[in-house]
Amino acid sequence: MKLVWLRNDLRLADNPALRHACAGDEPVAALFIISPTQWQQHKMAPIRQRFMLAQVDELGRELAALGIPLHLLRVEIFAEVPAALADLCRELGVTQLYANQAIEIDEQRRDHAVSAALAEQAVGCHWLNGCCVLPPGRVLTGSGEMFKVFTPFSRAWLKALDEEGFVIHRAPAPRGEPLPWPPLAERAWVDETLGELTPDPRWPVGEAEARRRLNDFLEQAVLDYGETRDFPAIAGTSVLSPYLAAGIISPRQCVAALQQRLGYRPQSNAQPGFVWLNELVWREFYRHLLVLIPTLSMNRPFKPETAALPWSWDPDAFAAWCEGRTGYPIVDAAMRCLNATGWMHNRLRMIVASFLTKDLHIHWRLGEDYFMSRLIDGDLAANNGGWQWAAGTGADAAPYFRVFNPTTQGQRFDPQGEFIRTWVTELADIPAAYVHQPHDWLRLKGRQDYPAPMVDHAVARVRAIEMFRSLEK
């Protein structure tokens, strides 16, 4: 018996672990482990848990139709997984375990412990690359080190991809008679402590839905992506991040579909489609970093010297930011959107992260954790990379003296205030000329239903720059 252990790779197509497990005629079973306590410790958002489990349910049905049973184990924390997995392998008569490589440090330690436990009962473990187009460690400098700046990494990544290419694995063929699949919601032990398992209707699960979103984006928006991607009121992005985070679609499938749509693989900004491809390379960059620099999974800054920065931990200021009560409309709209939907546009992620760290001077770790606790697409590598970039502590971070002005960012990327009015209901009736700086207009109307700005941005900017300059002394 071969066992394929599914994690953040909840798909049939282009799943190396599943494909290799299904090679040959030996019986195959699949496994998904539910770890609620560990998920809570990792700040996994409830909306992400529901989305992931809904996809597990969908995938269980699809595997059952192929004659492959999907076993579910509830194991509260990673430390208990090796023993539980060893017991299951013994019960099923498993001789080979297949899984796609995990990149986070806790998950890697768990997998190393699993390998050791299964070796004692002669079960072979096979760890494959299912999370990146090119495996972590493949794209290195001439001296064999990880790139610390994105642009040279991107050039080297594109060159390596041209040299090696990549393979899209097909979904496995049927391996026997269809099997029954009891709906996940009928298993009382699954939703105990997890709450209602019904997924958010705004985020349908399934590989077909992920492919539909990808194809729609490539047909309708990819050629204009460079011009429209920064405007949250425009449907200019792929909105594929939840599907990539859960592994419902793979980054290789995205690159292959882009190449098929264009008839070529873009190599520079001068070619249509390159800007979106480069976003996929950013995703790879952060994932490679997480594997090769494990301390990034341990709440430590990429630039060690920035650990000495005198960050604030002010709980009241942090709560105002979380709840969208900062008095800066674009920041408040973004945070209220996140809290209501579990998703935030990428430009807005940069704006609110800059505001928390550079205007309120609050530690980026608080923002990173809050995002993970709310985002349906919460992914440690991308989230940590983005937060450290904004805070000035990370790889390829913007220079410390580059501080986003939340007002001008709103004026530039939501010029008519469409996005702001959608989420900051107090400003729904304000004229466009005042939407980014509404306080004078509100005073004239005798209204006090929207908070005054928490800080003076000009003063806060100077303080942020002084914080970083103090490290040079």
C-alpha positions in Angstrom: 0.0 0.0 0.0 1.2 3.5 -0.9 0.0 6.5 1.1 0.0 10.1 -0.2 -0.2 12.7 2.6 -2.0 15.8 1.4 -1.3 19.2 3.1 -1.3 22.5 1.2 -1.6 20.7 -2.1 -5.3 19.9 -2.2 -5.6 19.1 -5.9 -5.5 16.1 -8.3 -3.7 17.8 -11.2 0.0 18.7 -11.1 0.4 17.1 -7.7 3.9 15.4 -7.7 3.3 13.4 -4.5 -0.1 12.0 -5.8 1.4 11.3 -9.3 4.3 9.4 -7.9 2.2 7.5 -5.5 -0.1 6.4 -8.3 2.8 5.1 -10.4 2.4 1.3 -10.7 -0.4 -1.0 -9.7 0.0 -1.1 -6.0 -3.0 0.1 -4.0 -3.0 3.8 -3.1 -4.7 5.7 -0.2 -4.6 9.4 0.7 -4.5 11.2 4.0 -5.3 14.6 5.4 -4.5 15.5 9.0 -6.6 18.1 10.8 -4.6 19.8 13.6 -6.9 22.5 15.2 -4.7 23.3 18.2 -1.6 23.7 16.0 -3.6 25.8 13.5 -4.7 28.1 16.3 -1.1 28.5 17.5 -0.1 29.4 13.9 -2.9 32.0 13.8 -4.7 30.3 11.0 -7.8 32.3 10.1 -11.1 30.6 10.7 -12.1 31.5 7.1 -9.0 29.8 5.8 -9.7 26.7 7.9 -13.3 26.5 6.5 -12.0 27.1 2.9 -9.4 24.4 3.3 -11.7 21.8 4.8 -14.3 22.5 2.1 -11.7 21.7 -0.4 -10.7 18.6 1.5 -14.4 17.5 1.2 -14.4 18.3 -2.5 -11.1 16.4 -3.0 -12.3 13.5 -1.0 -15.3 13.0 -3.3 -13.0 13.3 -6.4 -10.5 10.8 -5.0 -13.3 8.4 -4.1 -14.6 8.6 -7.6 -11.1 7.4 -8.7 -11.2 4.5 -6.3 -8.7 6.2 -3.9 -9.9 6.5 -0.3 -9.0 9.6 1.7 -8.4 9.0 5.3 -8.9 11.8 7.9 -7.0 12.0 11.1 -7.5 14.6 13.8 -4.1 15.2 15.5 -4.1 18.3 17.7 -0.5 19.3 17.4 2.4 18.5 15.1 4.4 16.7 17.8 1.7 14.0 17.9 1.7 13.4 14.2 4.6 10.9 13.9 3.1 8.4 16.3 -0.4 8.8 14.8 0.9 8.4 11.3 3.0 5.4 12.2 -0.1 3.8 13.7 -2.1 4.4 10.5 0.6 3.1 8.3 0.8 -0.1 10.4 -3.0 -0.5 10.3 -3.2 0.0 6.5 0.0 -1.9 5.7 1.7 1.1 4.1 5.2 0.5 2.7 5.7 3.9 1.0 4.7 7.5 2.0 4.6 10.3 -0.5 4.2 14.0 0.3 5.1 17.4 -1.2 7.8 19.3 0.7 6.7 21.7 3.5 8.7 25.0 3.7 7.9 26.3 7.2 10.2 25.3 10.0 7.6 23.7 12.3 6.3 21.6 9.4 9.8 20.6 8.3 10.6 19.5 11.9 7.3 17.5 11.9 8.3 15.8 8.6 11.8 15.0 9.8 10.2 13.3 12.9 7.8 11.4 10.6 10.7 10.1 8.5 12.4 8.9 11.6 9.3 7.2 13.1 8.4 5.5 9.8 11.9 4.3 9.2 11.6 2.2 12.3 8.9 0.2 10.6 10.6 0.1 7.2 8.2 2.7 5.5 10.0 4.7 2.9 9.3 8.4 2.8 9.5 10.5 -0.4 9.3 14.3 -0.2 8.7 16.1 -3.5 8.5 19.7 -4.7 4.9 20.6 -5.1 4.9 24.2 -3.8 7.3 26.0 -6.2 8.0 26.1 -9.9 11.7 25.5 -9.1 12.6 23.8 -5.9 14.1 25.8 -3.1 17.8 25.7 -3.3 17.9 25.6 -7.1 18.3 29.4 -7.7 21.5 30.5 -5.9 24.2 33.0 -6.5 27.5 32.0 -8.1 28.9 31.5 -4.6 26.1 29.1 -3.7 24.1 31.5 -1.5 20.5 32.5 -1.5 19.8 35.8 -3.3 19.0 38.6 -0.9 17.7 41.0 -3.5 14.7 40.2 -5.7 15.8 41.5 -9.1 18.9 39.3 -9.5 16.9 36.3 -8.1 14.2 37.0 -10.8 16.8 37.0 -13.6 18.4 33.8 -12.3 15.0 32.2 -11.8 13.9 33.0 -15.4 17.2 31.7 -16.7 16.9 28.4 -14.7 13.4 27.9 -15.9 14.4 28.3 -19.6 17.3 25.8 -19.0 15.2 23.2 -17.2 11.6 23.8 -18.1 9.0 22.1 -16.0 6.4 19.3 -16.2 2.7 19.6 -15.4 1.6 16.3 -13.9 -1.8 15.0 -15.0 -4.4 14.0 -12.6 -4.3 10.2 -11.9 -6.5 7.8 -13.8 -9.1 5.7 -12.0 -7.6 2.9 -9.9 -10.7 0.9 -9.1 -14.4 1.1 -8.5 -15.8 4.3 -7.1 -15.9 4.5 -3.3 -18.4 6.2 -0.9 -17.5 9.6 0.6 -19.5 10.7 3.6 -19.7 14.5 3.6 -17.2 16.1 6.0 -20.0 18.0 7.8 -21.5 14.7 8.9 -18.4 13.8 10.9 -19.1 15.4 14.2 -15.5 15.0 15.4 -14.3 17.2 12.5 -16.1 20.4 13.3 -15.8 20.1 17.1 -13.9 23.3 18.1 -13.7 24.2 14.4 -17.1 25.7 14.3 -19.4 25.8 11.2 -17.7 24.2 8.2 -19.9 25.9 5.6 -17.5 27.8 3.3 -17.9 31.5 2.4 -19.9 31.6 -0.9 -17.6 34.3 -2.1 -14.8 31.7 -2.3 -16.1 28.6 -4.0 -13.7 25.6 -3.8 -12.6 23.2 -6.4 -9.9 22.9 -9.1 -12.5 23.8 -11.8 -13.2 27.1 -10.0 -9.5 27.9 -9.7 -8.9 27.2 -13.4 -12.0 29.3 -14.3 -10.6 32.3 -12.3 -7.2 31.8 -13.9 -8.6 31.6 -17.5 -10.9 34.6 -17.0 -8.0 36.6 -15.7 -5.7 35.6 -18.6 -8.4 36.4 -21.1 -9.7 39.6 -19.7 -7.1 41.3 -17.5 -3.5 40.0 -17.8 -2.5 42.3 -20.7 -3.6 45.4 -18.6 -2.4 44.0 -15.3 0.6 46.4 -15.1 -1.8 49.4 -15.3 -4.7 48.1 -13.3 -3.3 45.9 -10.5 -2.9 48.8 -8.0 -6.5 50.0 -8.1 -8.7 48.2 -5.5 -11.9 49.4 -7.1 -11.0 47.7 -10.4 -11.1 43.9 -10.9 -7.6 44.0 -12.2 -6.0 41.1 -10.3 -6.4 37.3 -10.6 -7.7 36.8 -7.0 -6.0 33.4 -7.1 -4.1 33.7 -3.9 -6.5 31.6 -1.7 -6.3 28.8 -4.3 -2.5 29.0 -4.5 -2.2 29.1 -0.7 -4.4 25.9 -0.3 -2.7 24.3 -3.3 -6.0 24.0 -5.2 -3.9 25.2 -8.2 -0.2 25.1 -8.6 2.2 27.9 -9.6 3.4 25.7 -12.5 -0.1 25.6 -13.8 -0.3 29.4 -13.6 3.0 29.8 -15.5 2.0 27.2 -18.1 -1.4 28.8 -18.7 0.2 32.3 -19.1 2.6 30.9 -21.6 -0.2 29.2 -23.5 -2.3 32.3 -23.5 0.6 34.5 -24.9 2.3 32.0 -27.0 5.6 32.7 -25.3 7.0 33.1 -21.8 7.6 36.9 -21.2 11.2 37.8 -20.1 11.1 41.5 -19.4 8.7 44.4 -18.5 8.6 45.3 -22.2 6.6 42.2 -22.9 2.9 41.8 -22.0 2.2 39.4 -19.2 5.6 39.9 -17.5 4.3 42.0 -14.6 2.0 39.2 -13.5 4.7 36.5 -14.1 7.0 38.6 -11.9 4.4 38.4 -9.1 4.6 34.7 -9.3 8.4 35.0 -9.1 8.0 37.2 -5.9 6.0 34.3 -4.4 8.9 31.9 -5.3 11.5 34.3 -3.8 9.8 34.4 -0.4 9.3 30.7 -0.4 12.9 30.0 -1.2 14.0 32.4 1.5 11.8 30.7 4.1 13.4 27.3 3.4 17.0 28.6 3.2 16.7 31.0 6.2 14.7 29.2 8.8 14.9 32.0 11.3 12.3 33.8 9.2 9.8 31.3 10.6 10.8 32.2 14.1 9.6 35.9 14.3 13.1 37.2 13.6 13.9 39.9 11.1 15.8 39.2 7.9 18.2 42.0 8.7 19.4 41.1 12.2 20.4 44.6 13.1 16.8 45.8 12.9 15.9 43.6 15.9 17.1 46.6 18.0 14.5 49.0 16.6 12.4 50.5 19.4 9.0 49.3 18.1 5.8 50.2 19.9 3.4 47.6 21.3 0.6 50.1 22.1 -2.6 48.0 22.3 -5.0 50.8 21.9 -3.3 52.1 18.7 -3.1 48.6 17.4 -6.8 48.0 18.0 -7.7 51.2 16.2 -5.7 50.0 13.2 -7.2 46.5 13.3 -10.7 47.9 13.4 -10.3 50.5 10.8 -10.5 53.6 13.1 -7.3 55.4 12.2 -8.9 58.5 10.6 -7.1 57.7 7.3 -9.8 56.6 4.9 -7.8 54.3 2.6 -6.3 52.5 5.6 -9.7 52.2 7.4 -11.4 50.9 4.2 -8.7 48.3 3.7 -8.9 47.0 7.2 -12.7 46.9 7.3 -12.6 45.0 4.0 -10.2 42.5 5.4 -12.3 42.0 8.5 -15.5 41.5 6.5 -14.2 39.3 3.6 -10.9 37.7 4.7 -9.1 39.2 1.7 -7.2 42.4 0.9 -5.9 43.8 -2.3 -2.1 43.8 -2.6 -1.6 47.5 -2.9 -3.8 48.0 0.2 -1.7 45.4 2.1 1.4 47.6 1.5 -0.4 50.8 2.5 -1.8 49.4 5.8 1.5 47.7 6.7 3.4 50.9 6.1 0.9 52.8 8.2 1.2 50.3 11.1 5.0 50.2 11.1 6.0 53.7 9.8 3.2 55.9 11.1 2.2 54.1 14.3 5.7 52.6 14.8 4.1 49.3 15.9 6.1 46.1 15.6 5.5 44.3 12.3 5.0 41.0 14.1 1.7 42.2 15.4 0.5 43.1 11.9 1.9 39.8 10.5 -0.1 37.8 13.1 -3.2 39.8 12.6 -3.2 39.3 8.9 -2.7 35.5 9.4 -5.6 35.5 11.8 -7.9 37.1 9.2 -6.7 36.2 5.7 -8.2 33.4 3.6 -5.0 33.3 1.7 -2.7 33.4 4.7 0.7 32.0 3.7 3.7 32.4 6.0 6.3 33.0 3.3 4.3 35.7 1.4 2.9 37.3 4.6 6.2 37.5 6.4 8.0 38.7 3.3 5.5 41.4 2.7 5.4 42.6 6.2 9.2 42.7 6.5 9.4 44.5 3.2 7.0 47.2 4.4 8.7 47.5 7.8 12.2 47.9 6.3 13.5 44.8 8.1 13.4 42.3 5.2 15.0 41.1 2.0 14.8 43.7 -0.8 13.1 46.0 1.6 12.3 49.6 0.4 14.9 52.1 1.8 13.9 53.1 5.3 13.4 56.7 4.2 10.7 55.6 1.7 7.5 55.9 3.8 4.0 55.6 2.2 1.9 58.7 2.6 -1.6 57.1 3.2 -3.4 60.2 1.9 -1.5 60.4 -1.4 -1.7 56.6 -1.8 -5.5 56.9 -1.5 -5.6 59.8 -4.0 -3.5 57.9 -6.5 -5.0 54.5 -6.3 -8.7 55.2 -5.4 -9.0 58.7 -6.9 -12.8 58.9 -6.8 -13.0 57.1 -3.5 -15.1 54.3 -4.8 -13.4 51.7 -2.6 -13.4 53.9 0.4 -17.1 54.7 0.2 -17.8 50.9 -0.1 -16.2 50.1 3.2 -16.2 53.3 5.3 -20.0 53.8 5.4 -19.6 57.1 7.3 -18.1 58.6 4.2 -20.6 57.1 1.7 -22.2 60.5 0.9 -19.0 62.6 0.9 -18.0 64.4 -2.3 -15.0 62.9 -4.2 -13.0 66.1 -3.6 -13.0 65.5 0.2 -13.0 61.7 0.5 -9.3 61.4 1.2 -9.2 64.2 3.7 -12.8 64.3 5.0 -12.4 66.0 8.3 -13.0 69.7 7.3 -16.1 68.7 5.3 -17.4 66.7 8.2 -16.9 69.6 10.6 -18.8 71.9 8.3 -21.6 69.4 8.3 -21.5 69.2 12.1 -20.7 65.5 12.0 -18.4 63.5 14.3 -19.1 60.0 13.1 -15.6 59.4 11.6 -12.5 59.6 13.8 -9.8 62.3 13.5 -6.4 61.1 12.2 -4.5 59.2 14.9 -1.2 60.7 14.0 0.2 63.5 11.9 1.8 61.6 9.0 4.6 64.2 8.5 5.7 64.0 12.1 5.3 60.1 12.2 7.5 59.8 9.0 10.3 61.8 10.6 10.2 59.6 13.7 10.3 56.4 11.6 13.3 57.6 9.7 15.0 58.5 13.0 14.4 55.0 14.3 16.3 53.5 11.4 19.0 56.1 11.4 19.7 55.3 15.0 20.9 51.9 14.0 23.8 53.4 12.1 25.2 55.1 15.1 
